[in-house]
Structures are given as structure tokens and as C-alpha cells.
Amino acid sequence: MEKGRELNEFERGQIIGLQIAGRTHGVISPDLNPIEHLWSELKRRRSKRSVHPKNLRELGEILQEEWRKIPYETYNKLIESMPHRIEACIKSQGLPTEY
């Protein structure tokens, strides 16, 4: 779920239903999914390139090349941030957090 985006009727209903069932943590939050942050990093890296892909094959090659360039420290920071992400999700009852 995007930060700052208002919940639609379906999402509100899902949260209410899960709250009634006593399960609210991480319901609709991508905060617990580090891959979302890696996709954002990949998108930033692709957009910084001076040469843009002309077709899907070139796009695939660029994405694979940029993916391999993401430093291991990035992965480690995401993994190490998980306890804080979990705590933030619990505090926000599954709604968006600062992550």
C-alpha cells in the first residue's frame, strides 16, 4: 500500500473484518515485504541510466545488470530493519508506517 493513499472501501472492510477476528498486524502493509524496497531501488537505478531500453529484451538486460549491482549491504540493511518494521506494523495496526 502506498504511503499517504486513502484506503478504498474493500481495504477498509478487510481491516474491520480482521480486527473483529483479532488479527490486525501487517494486514495490508508492504512494510513487511523487503522486496518492495528492492524494486524501488531497481527502479531508481534504471531511471538514472543515460541509455533507455528500446524493447523488452533490452529492459530485461538492464534490470538484470542493475539488480546484480545492488550492494549486499542493501540486502543486509533491509533484513536488519525487520524487527523495527514489525514493531511499526504492530503499532500502526497494519496500516502504513514510515517504512
MOPAC internal coordinates of N, CA, C and O (Angstrom, degrees):
PM7 1SCF
backbone

  N    0.0000 0     0.00 0     0.00 0    0    0    0
  C    1.4386 1     0.00 0     0.00 0    1    0    0
  C    1.5165 1   108.38 1     0.00 0    2    1    0
  O    1.2310 1   120.15 1   -44.35 1    3    2    1
  N    1.2944 1   117.31 1   135.65 1    3    2    1
  C    1.4440 1   122.51 1  -178.90 1    5    3    2
  C    1.5177 1   110.21 1   -74.35 1    6    5    3
  O    1.2310 1   121.05 1   -37.80 1    7    6    5
  N    1.3423 1   115.59 1   142.20 1    7    6    5
  C    1.4558 1   120.10 1   177.06 1    9    7    6
  C    1.5174 1   109.20 1   -63.87 1   10    9    7
  O    1.2310 1   120.92 1   -39.69 1   11   10    9
  N    1.2987 1   115.84 1   140.31 1   11   10    9
  C    1.4511 1   120.53 1   175.69 1   13   11   10
  C    1.5266 1   114.79 1    79.75 1   14   13   11
  O    1.2310 1   120.02 1   173.54 1   15   14   13
  N    1.3262 1   117.56 1    -6.46 1   15   14   13
  C    1.4579 1   120.29 1   179.89 1   17   15   14
  C    1.5178 1   108.72 1   -82.91 1   18   17   15
  O    1.2310 1   121.04 1   -43.82 1   19   18   17
  N    1.3042 1   115.62 1   136.18 1   19   18   17
  C    1.4583 1   120.36 1   178.50 1   21   19   18
  C    1.5262 1   109.69 1   -75.77 1   22   21   19
  O    1.2310 1   120.69 1   -36.60 1   23   22   21
  N    1.3128 1   116.28 1   143.40 1   23   22   21
  C    1.4567 1   120.93 1   179.29 1   25   23   22
  C    1.5240 1   110.17 1   -69.78 1   26   25   23
  O    1.2310 1   121.15 1   -37.91 1   27   26   25
  N    1.3321 1   115.40 1   142.09 1   27   26   25
  C    1.4628 1   118.20 1   174.44 1   29   27   26
  C    1.5292 1   108.37 1   -84.76 1   30   29   27
  O    1.2310 1   120.81 1    -5.75 1   31   30   29
  N    1.3105 1   116.05 1   174.25 1   31   30   29
  C    1.4648 1   121.13 1  -175.33 1   33   31   30
  C    1.5316 1   111.86 1   -59.67 1   34   33   31
  O    1.2310 1   120.44 1   139.02 1   35   34   33
  N    1.3123 1   116.77 1   -40.98 1   35   34   33
  C    1.4646 1   121.00 1   179.66 1   37   35   34
  C    1.5299 1   110.60 1   -62.16 1   38   37   35
  O    1.2310 1   120.65 1   133.16 1   39   38   37
  N    1.3352 1   116.35 1   -46.84 1   39   38   37
  C    1.4597 1   120.01 1  -178.84 1   41   39   38
  C    1.5272 1   111.42 1   -63.55 1   42   41   39
  O    1.2310 1   120.51 1   138.51 1   43   42   41
  N    1.3330 1   116.64 1   -41.49 1   43   42   41
  C    1.4687 1   119.79 1   177.11 1   45   43   42
  C    1.5261 1   110.74 1   -61.50 1   46   45   43
  O    1.2310 1   120.74 1   138.76 1   47   46   45
  N    1.3115 1   116.19 1   -41.24 1   47   46   45
  C    1.4583 1   120.28 1   177.88 1   49   47   46
  C    1.5164 1   112.22 1   -63.71 1   50   49   47
  O    1.2310 1   120.92 1   140.82 1   51   50   49
  N    1.3293 1   115.84 1   -39.18 1   51   50   49
  C    1.4647 1   119.72 1   178.22 1   53   51   50
  C    1.5233 1   110.62 1   -63.13 1   54   53   51
  O    1.2310 1   120.45 1   136.01 1   55   54   53
  N    1.3142 1   116.74 1   -43.99 1   55   54   53
  C    1.4616 1   120.46 1   180.00 1   57   55   54
  C    1.5159 1   110.72 1   -64.14 1   58   57   55
  O    1.2310 1   120.35 1   133.92 1   59   58   57
  N    1.3125 1   116.94 1   -46.08 1   59   58   57
  C    1.4690 1   120.45 1   179.85 1   61   59   58
  C    1.5258 1   109.92 1   -60.13 1   62   61   59
  O    1.2310 1   120.49 1   134.98 1   63   62   61
  N    1.3190 1   116.66 1   -45.02 1   63   62   61
  C    1.4613 1   120.23 1   178.99 1   65   63   62
  C    1.5109 1   112.60 1   -61.41 1   66   65   63
  O    1.2310 1   120.62 1   139.00 1   67   66   65
  N    1.3118 1   116.43 1   -41.00 1   67   66   65
  C    1.4567 1   119.71 1   179.42 1   69   67   66
  C    1.5214 1   111.63 1   -73.10 1   70   69   67
  O    1.2310 1   120.20 1   147.35 1   71   70   69
  N    1.3249 1   117.22 1   -32.65 1   71   70   69
  C    1.4604 1   119.60 1   176.27 1   73   71   70
  C    1.5240 1   110.05 1   -65.30 1   74   73   71
  O    1.2310 1   120.85 1   139.14 1   75   74   73
  N    1.3104 1   115.99 1   -40.86 1   75   74   73
  C    1.4675 1   120.17 1   178.12 1   77   75   74
  C    1.5290 1   109.53 1   -61.81 1   78   77   75
  O    1.2310 1   121.03 1   140.96 1   79   78   77
  N    1.3384 1   115.63 1   -39.04 1   79   78   77
  C    1.4596 1   120.05 1   179.75 1   81   79   78
  C    1.5290 1   111.77 1   -78.09 1   82   81   79
  O    1.2310 1   120.28 1   174.26 1   83   82   81
  N    1.3576 1   117.06 1    -5.74 1   83   82   81
  C    1.4631 1   119.95 1   178.02 1   85   83   82
  C    1.5144 1   114.08 1    85.46 1   86   85   83
  O    1.2310 1   120.08 1  -165.91 1   87   86   85
  N    1.3179 1   117.46 1    14.09 1   87   86   85
  C    1.4735 1   120.72 1  -179.68 1   89   87   86
  C    1.5272 1   108.71 1  -121.99 1   90   89   87
  O    1.2310 1   120.68 1   -73.27 1   91   90   89
  N    1.3191 1   116.31 1   106.73 1   91   90   89
  C    1.4620 1   118.13 1  -177.57 1   93   91   90
  C    1.5251 1   113.58 1  -125.47 1   94   93   91
  O    1.2310 1   118.68 1   167.07 1   95   94   93
  N    1.2842 1   120.12 1   -12.93 1   95   94   93
  C    1.4546 1   121.22 1  -170.91 1   97   95   94
  C    1.5251 1   112.26 1   -78.49 1   98   97   95
  O    1.2310 1   121.30 1   -58.30 1   99   98   97
  N    1.3406 1   115.11 1   121.70 1   99   98   97
  C    1.4527 1   120.85 1   175.94 1  101   99   98
  C    1.5094 1   114.16 1    73.52 1  102  101   99
  O    1.2310 1   119.73 1  -160.81 1  103  102  101
  N    1.2964 1   118.12 1    19.19 1  103  102  101
  C    1.4559 1   122.26 1  -173.09 1  105  103  102
  C    1.5192 1   112.59 1   -55.85 1  106  105  103
  O    1.2310 1   120.39 1   126.38 1  107  106  105
  N    1.3226 1   116.85 1   -53.62 1  107  106  105
  C    1.4602 1   119.53 1  -175.98 1  109  107  106
  C    1.5182 1   111.14 1  -125.49 1  110  109  107
  O    1.2310 1   120.17 1  -161.93 1  111  110  109
  N    1.2999 1   117.29 1    18.07 1  111  110  109
  C    1.4527 1   121.04 1  -173.33 1  113  111  110
  C    1.5212 1   112.52 1   -95.34 1  114  113  111
  O    1.2310 1   120.52 1   -54.25 1  115  114  113
  N    1.3448 1   116.60 1   125.75 1  115  114  113
  C    1.4594 1   119.63 1   173.07 1  117  115  114
  C    1.5260 1   110.82 1   -78.38 1  118  117  115
  O    1.2310 1   120.41 1   178.42 1  119  118  117
  N    1.3351 1   116.82 1    -1.58 1  119  118  117
  C    1.4565 1   121.09 1  -177.12 1  121  119  118
  C    1.5213 1   112.03 1   -59.97 1  122  121  119
  O    1.2310 1   120.57 1   154.01 1  123  122  121
  N    1.3229 1   116.51 1   -25.99 1  123  122  121
  C    1.4601 1   119.82 1  -179.94 1  125  123  122
  C    1.5185 1   112.00 1   -91.21 1  126  125  123
  O    1.2310 1   120.27 1  -172.52 1  127  126  125
  N    1.2985 1   117.09 1     7.48 1  127  126  125
  C    1.4620 1   121.19 1  -179.38 1  129  127  126
  C    1.5215 1   109.56 1  -117.59 1  130  129  127
  O    1.2310 1   119.89 1   -87.70 1  131  130  129
  N    1.3399 1   117.81 1    92.30 1  131  130  129
  C    1.4653 1   120.96 1  -176.70 1  133  131  130
  C    1.5269 1   113.62 1   -60.07 1  134  133  131
  O    1.2310 1   119.58 1   157.98 1  135  134  133
  N    1.3108 1   118.42 1   -22.02 1  135  134  133
  C    1.4626 1   119.73 1  -179.12 1  137  135  134
  C    1.5253 1   110.70 1   -61.50 1  138  137  135
  O    1.2310 1   120.08 1   149.98 1  139  138  137
  N    1.3337 1   117.45 1   -30.02 1  139  138  137
  C    1.4665 1   120.14 1   177.83 1  141  139  138
  C    1.5191 1   110.95 1   -59.83 1  142  141  139
  O    1.2310 1   120.78 1   141.26 1  143  142  141
  N    1.3277 1   116.12 1   -38.74 1  143  142  141
  C    1.4614 1   120.28 1   179.57 1  145  143  142
  C    1.5315 1   110.94 1   -72.46 1  146  145  143
  O    1.2310 1   120.44 1   147.17 1  147  146  145
  N    1.3145 1   116.77 1   -32.83 1  147  146  145
  C    1.4700 1   119.38 1   175.62 1  149  147  146
  C    1.5233 1   110.97 1   -68.85 1  150  149  147
  O    1.2310 1   120.19 1   142.52 1  151  150  149
  N    1.3387 1   117.24 1   -37.48 1  151  150  149
  C    1.4710 1   119.74 1   176.73 1  153  151  150
  C    1.5243 1   109.69 1   -62.52 1  154  153  151
  O    1.2310 1   120.34 1   139.64 1  155  154  153
  N    1.3299 1   116.95 1   -40.36 1  155  154  153
  C    1.4686 1   120.56 1   178.38 1  157  155  154
  C    1.5242 1   110.88 1   -63.04 1  158  157  155
  O    1.2310 1   120.90 1   137.39 1  159  158  157
  N    1.3188 1   115.89 1   -42.61 1  159  158  157
  C    1.4615 1   120.23 1   177.66 1  161  159  158
  C    1.5275 1   110.63 1   -61.40 1  162  161  159
  O    1.2310 1   120.57 1   136.69 1  163  162  161
  N    1.3113 1   116.52 1   -43.31 1  163  162  161
  C    1.4647 1   121.15 1   178.80 1  165  163  162
  C    1.5292 1   111.00 1   -62.83 1  166  165  163
  O    1.2310 1   120.54 1   138.54 1  167  166  165
  N    1.3154 1   116.58 1   -41.46 1  167  166  165
  C    1.4651 1   121.00 1   178.62 1  169  167  166
  C    1.5301 1   110.51 1   -62.87 1  170  169  167
  O    1.2310 1   120.25 1   136.89 1  171  170  169
  N    1.3474 1   117.13 1   -43.11 1  171  170  169
  C    1.4698 1   120.68 1   178.14 1  173  171  170
  C    1.5255 1   110.83 1   -61.34 1  174  173  171
  O    1.2310 1   120.88 1   135.78 1  175  174  173
  N    1.3168 1   115.91 1   -44.22 1  175  174  173
  C    1.4620 1   120.30 1  -178.73 1  177  175  174
  C    1.5293 1   111.11 1   -64.46 1  178  177  175
  O    1.2310 1   120.58 1   138.19 1  179  178  177
  N    1.3128 1   116.50 1   -41.81 1  179  178  177
  C    1.4664 1   119.87 1   179.39 1  181  179  178
  C    1.5193 1   111.09 1   -64.38 1  182  181  179
  O    1.2310 1   120.32 1   139.76 1  183  182  181
  N    1.3121 1   117.00 1   -40.24 1  183  182  181
  C    1.4724 1   120.02 1  -176.99 1  185  183  182
  C    1.5289 1   112.28 1   -71.15 1  186  185  183
  O    1.2310 1   119.90 1   158.15 1  187  186  185
  N    1.3200 1   117.79 1   -21.85 1  187  186  185
  C    1.4672 1   121.39 1   178.69 1  189  187  186
  C    1.5280 1   113.00 1   -78.66 1  190  189  187
  O    1.2310 1   120.35 1   165.70 1  191  190  189
  N    1.2991 1   116.94 1   -14.30 1  191  190  189
  C    1.4644 1   119.82 1  -178.18 1  193  191  190
  C    1.5212 1   110.41 1   -68.98 1  194  193  191
  O    1.2310 1   121.41 1   -36.64 1  195  194  193
  N    1.3281 1   114.92 1   143.36 1  195  194  193
  C    1.4709 1   119.25 1  -179.68 1  197  195  194
  C    1.5296 1   111.25 1   -78.86 1  198  197  195
  O    1.2310 1   120.50 1   152.06 1  199  198  197
  N    1.3314 1   116.65 1   -27.94 1  199  198  197
  C    1.4666 1   121.02 1   178.86 1  201  199  198
  C    1.5192 1   108.27 1  -102.12 1  202  201  199
  O    1.2310 1   120.62 1   -55.86 1  203  202  201
  N    1.3085 1   116.41 1   124.14 1  203  202  201
  C    1.4593 1   121.06 1  -179.92 1  205  203  202
  C    1.5222 1   109.82 1  -100.67 1  206  205  203
  O    1.2310 1   120.26 1   -31.42 1  207  206  205
  N    1.3475 1   117.10 1   148.58 1  207  206  205
  C    1.4695 1   120.33 1  -177.67 1  209  207  206
  C    1.5255 1   112.08 1   -65.55 1  210  209  207
  O    1.2310 1   121.74 1   -34.63 1  211  210  209
  N    1.3362 1   114.28 1   145.37 1  211  210  209
  C    1.4674 1   120.44 1   178.47 1  213  211  210
  C    1.5202 1   111.99 1   -97.13 1  214  213  211
  O    1.2310 1   120.81 1   163.62 1  215  214  213
  N    1.3477 1   116.06 1   -16.38 1  215  214  213
  C    1.4597 1   120.13 1  -178.68 1  217  215  214
  C    1.5331 1   109.33 1  -155.06 1  218  217  215
  O    1.2310 1   120.71 1    -2.31 1  219  218  217
  N    1.3260 1   116.25 1   177.69 1  219  218  217
  C    1.4678 1   120.80 1  -177.55 1  221  219  218
  C    1.5195 1   112.99 1   -64.20 1  222  221  219
  O    1.2310 1   120.45 1   143.28 1  223  222  221
  N    1.3169 1   116.74 1   -36.72 1  223  222  221
  C    1.4714 1   119.77 1   179.43 1  225  223  222
  C    1.5238 1   110.38 1   -61.17 1  226  225  223
  O    1.2310 1   120.84 1   132.64 1  227  226  225
  N    1.3340 1   115.99 1   -47.36 1  227  226  225
  C    1.4632 1   120.23 1   178.86 1  229  227  226
  C    1.5288 1   111.16 1   -63.98 1  230  229  227
  O    1.2310 1   120.37 1   140.65 1  231  230  229
  N    1.3196 1   116.89 1   -39.35 1  231  230  229
  C    1.4629 1   120.31 1   177.57 1  233  231  230
  C    1.5251 1   110.33 1   -60.27 1  234  233  231
  O    1.2310 1   120.91 1   134.53 1  235  234  233
  N    1.3282 1   115.86 1   -45.47 1  235  234  233
  C    1.4690 1   120.20 1   178.49 1  237  235  234
  C    1.5189 1   112.05 1   -59.95 1  238  237  235
  O    1.2310 1   120.37 1   138.10 1  239  238  237
  N    1.3174 1   116.90 1   -41.90 1  239  238  237
  C    1.4624 1   121.15 1   179.62 1  241  239  238
  C    1.5299 1   111.00 1   -64.75 1  242  241  239
  O    1.2310 1   121.09 1   136.65 1  243  242  241
  N    1.3312 1   115.52 1   -43.35 1  243  242  241
  C    1.4682 1   120.39 1   179.75 1  245  243  242
  C    1.5287 1   110.27 1   -63.60 1  246  245  243
  O    1.2310 1   120.42 1   134.09 1  247  246  245
  N    1.3248 1   116.80 1   -45.91 1  247  246  245
  C    1.4561 1   120.31 1  -178.98 1  249  247  246
  C    1.5280 1   111.46 1   -62.53 1  250  249  247
  O    1.2310 1   120.31 1   138.69 1  251  250  249
  N    1.3255 1   117.01 1   -41.31 1  251  250  249
  C    1.4607 1   119.82 1   178.47 1  253  251  250
  C    1.5263 1   111.43 1   -65.21 1  254  253  251
  O    1.2310 1   121.01 1   138.81 1  255  254  253
  N    1.3141 1   115.67 1   -41.19 1  255  254  253
  C    1.4638 1   120.18 1   178.97 1  257  255  254
  C    1.5332 1   110.63 1   -63.48 1  258  257  255
  O    1.2310 1   120.57 1   133.30 1  259  258  257
  N    1.3282 1   116.51 1   -46.70 1  259  258  257
  C    1.4582 1   120.07 1  -179.48 1  261  259  258
  C    1.5214 1   111.39 1   -67.39 1  262  261  259
  O    1.2310 1   120.03 1   143.58 1  263  262  261
  N    1.3293 1   117.54 1   -36.42 1  263  262  261
  C    1.4696 1   121.45 1   178.41 1  265  263  262
  C    1.5264 1   110.15 1   -59.77 1  266  265  263
  O    1.2310 1   120.93 1   137.21 1  267  266  265
  N    1.3383 1   115.82 1   -42.79 1  267  266  265
  C    1.4738 1   120.06 1   179.74 1  269  267  266
  C    1.5257 1   112.10 1   -66.28 1  270  269  267
  O    1.2310 1   120.18 1   157.36 1  271  270  269
  N    1.3241 1   117.27 1   -22.64 1  271  270  269
  C    1.4640 1   121.25 1  -178.61 1  273  271  270
  C    1.5256 1   113.39 1   -84.83 1  274  273  271
  O    1.2310 1   119.85 1   168.82 1  275  274  273
  N    1.3142 1   117.88 1   -11.18 1  275  274  273
  C    1.4680 1   119.82 1   179.63 1  277  275  274
  C    1.5286 1   107.39 1   -66.66 1  278  277  275
  O    1.2310 1   120.20 1   -57.96 1  279  278  277
  N    1.3267 1   117.23 1   122.04 1  279  278  277
  C    1.4728 1   119.93 1  -176.50 1  281  279  278
  C    1.5247 1   112.66 1   -66.44 1  282  281  279
  O    1.2310 1   121.27 1   -30.19 1  283  282  281
  N    1.3206 1   115.18 1   149.81 1  283  282  281
  C    1.4629 1   120.47 1   178.69 1  285  283  282
  C    1.5220 1   111.63 1   -59.83 1  286  285  283
  O    1.2310 1   120.48 1   151.64 1  287  286  285
  N    1.3437 1   116.68 1   -28.36 1  287  286  285
  C    1.4605 1   119.68 1   178.89 1  289  287  286
  C    1.5293 1   110.93 1   -59.70 1  290  289  287
  O    1.2310 1   120.59 1   146.24 1  291  290  289
  N    1.3366 1   116.48 1   -33.76 1  291  290  289
  C    1.4627 1   120.25 1   178.85 1  293  291  290
  C    1.5204 1   110.17 1   -62.27 1  294  293  291
  O    1.2310 1   120.44 1   134.24 1  295  294  293
  N    1.3345 1   116.77 1   -45.76 1  295  294  293
  C    1.4604 1   121.27 1   178.31 1  297  295  294
  C    1.5280 1   110.30 1   -62.26 1  298  297  295
  O    1.2310 1   121.18 1   134.27 1  299  298  297
  N    1.3299 1   115.35 1   -45.73 1  299  298  297
  C    1.4583 1   119.89 1  -178.34 1  301  299  298
  C    1.5216 1   111.96 1   -62.16 1  302  301  299
  O    1.2310 1   120.06 1   138.25 1  303  302  301
  N    1.3343 1   117.49 1   -41.75 1  303  302  301
  C    1.4646 1   120.26 1   178.87 1  305  303  302
  C    1.5279 1   110.81 1   -62.14 1  306  305  303
  O    1.2310 1   120.61 1   139.95 1  307  306  305
  N    1.3281 1   116.45 1   -40.05 1  307  306  305
  C    1.4654 1   119.49 1   178.49 1  309  307  306
  C    1.5236 1   111.14 1   -63.84 1  310  309  307
  O    1.2310 1   120.95 1   136.95 1  311  310  309
  N    1.3227 1   115.79 1   -43.05 1  311  310  309
  C    1.4689 1   120.19 1   179.57 1  313  311  310
  C    1.5267 1   110.27 1   -64.75 1  314  313  311
  O    1.2310 1   120.84 1   135.07 1  315  314  313
  N    1.3382 1   116.00 1   -44.93 1  315  314  313
  C    1.4631 1   120.06 1  -178.74 1  317  315  314
  C    1.5264 1   112.28 1   -67.21 1  318  317  315
  O    1.2310 1   120.19 1   156.98 1  319  318  317
  N    1.3239 1   117.24 1   -23.02 1  319  318  317
  C    1.4645 1   120.04 1  -179.73 1  321  319  318
  C    1.5281 1   112.99 1   -81.71 1  322  321  319
  O    1.2310 1   119.69 1   172.36 1  323  322  321
  N    1.3204 1   118.19 1    -7.64 1  323  322  321
  C    1.4614 1   120.76 1  -174.86 1  325  323  322
  C    1.5316 1   114.08 1   -58.41 1  326  325  323
  O    1.2310 1   118.55 1   137.24 1  327  326  325
  N    1.3356 1   120.37 1   -42.76 1  327  326  325
  C    1.4723 1   117.56 1   178.40 1  329  327  326
  C    1.5334 1   112.12 1   -58.84 1  330  329  327
  O    1.2310 1   120.36 1   140.82 1  331  330  329
  N    1.3344 1   116.91 1   -39.18 1  331  330  329
  C    1.4686 1   120.44 1   178.84 1  333  331  330
  C    1.5281 1   110.62 1   -68.58 1  334  333  331
  O    1.2310 1   120.76 1   142.60 1  335  334  333
  N    1.3311 1   116.14 1   -37.40 1  335  334  333
  C    1.4699 1   120.43 1   178.69 1  337  335  334
  C    1.5266 1   110.72 1   -64.67 1  338  337  335
  O    1.2310 1   121.06 1   136.74 1  339  338  337
  N    1.3174 1   115.58 1   -43.26 1  339  338  337
  C    1.4626 1   120.69 1   179.56 1  341  339  338
  C    1.5286 1   109.91 1   -62.39 1  342  341  339
  O    1.2310 1   121.04 1   134.52 1  343  342  341
  N    1.3319 1   115.61 1   -45.48 1  343  342  341
  C    1.4668 1   119.68 1   179.23 1  345  343  342
  C    1.5286 1   110.92 1   -61.37 1  346  345  343
  O    1.2310 1   120.26 1   137.05 1  347  346  345
  N    1.3370 1   117.12 1   -42.95 1  347  346  345
  C    1.4658 1   121.07 1   179.49 1  349  347  346
  C    1.5306 1   110.94 1   -63.66 1  350  349  347
  O    1.2310 1   120.23 1   140.86 1  351  350  349
  N    1.3383 1   117.17 1   -39.14 1  351  350  349
  C    1.4707 1   121.07 1   179.06 1  353  351  350
  C    1.5227 1   110.97 1   -65.50 1  354  353  351
  O    1.2310 1   120.90 1   138.96 1  355  354  353
  N    1.3063 1   115.88 1   -41.04 1  355  354  353
  C    1.4596 1   119.37 1   179.07 1  357  355  354
  C    1.5255 1   109.65 1   -64.35 1  358  357  355
  O    1.2310 1   120.55 1   135.14 1  359  358  357
  N    1.3337 1   116.56 1   -44.86 1  359  358  357
  C    1.4668 1   120.09 1   179.74 1  361  359  358
  C    1.5244 1   111.79 1   -62.21 1  362  361  359
  O    1.2310 1   120.39 1   142.40 1  363  362  361
  N    1.3393 1   116.86 1   -37.60 1  363  362  361
  C    1.4669 1   119.74 1  -177.81 1  365  363  362
  C    1.5247 1   112.36 1   -87.97 1  366  365  363
  O    1.2310 1   120.38 1  -177.50 1  367  366  365
  N    1.3266 1   116.87 1     2.50 1  367  366  365
  C    1.4652 1   123.68 1  -179.87 1  369  367  366
  C    1.5342 1   111.11 1    56.51 1  370  369  367
  O    1.2310 1   121.00 1  -139.76 1  371  370  369
  N    1.3183 1   115.70 1    40.24 1  371  370  369
  C    1.4730 1   120.02 1   175.73 1  373  371  370
  C    1.5038 1   115.00 1    86.81 1  374  373  371
  O    1.2310 1   119.88 1   177.24 1  375  374  373
  N    1.3098 1   117.83 1    -2.76 1  375  374  373
  C    1.4675 1   120.59 1   178.04 1  377  375  374
  C    1.5301 1   108.50 1   -85.10 1  378  377  375
  O    1.2310 1   119.55 1    -9.32 1  379  378  377
  N    1.3309 1   118.46 1   170.68 1  379  378  377
  C    1.4650 1   120.58 1  -176.81 1  381  379  378
  C    1.5297 1   112.59 1   -56.46 1  382  381  379
  O    1.2310 1   121.51 1   -32.10 1  383  382  381
  N    1.3228 1   114.72 1   147.90 1  383  382  381
  C    1.4633 1   121.34 1   178.39 1  385  383  382
  C    1.5245 1   108.75 1  -122.78 1  386  385  383
  O    1.2310 1   120.86 1     5.57 1  387  386  385
  N    1.3144 1   115.96 1  -174.43 1  387  386  385
  C    1.4668 1   120.14 1   178.67 1  389  387  386
  C    1.5265 1   111.98 1   -68.56 1  390  389  387
  O    1.2310 1   120.08 1   167.16 1  391  390  389
  N    1.3174 1   117.44 1   -12.84 1  391  390  389
  C    1.4611 1   120.40 1  -179.86 1  393  391  390
  C    1.5011 1   108.95 1   -83.31 1  394  393  391
  O    1.2310 1   120.10 1   180.00 1  395  394  393

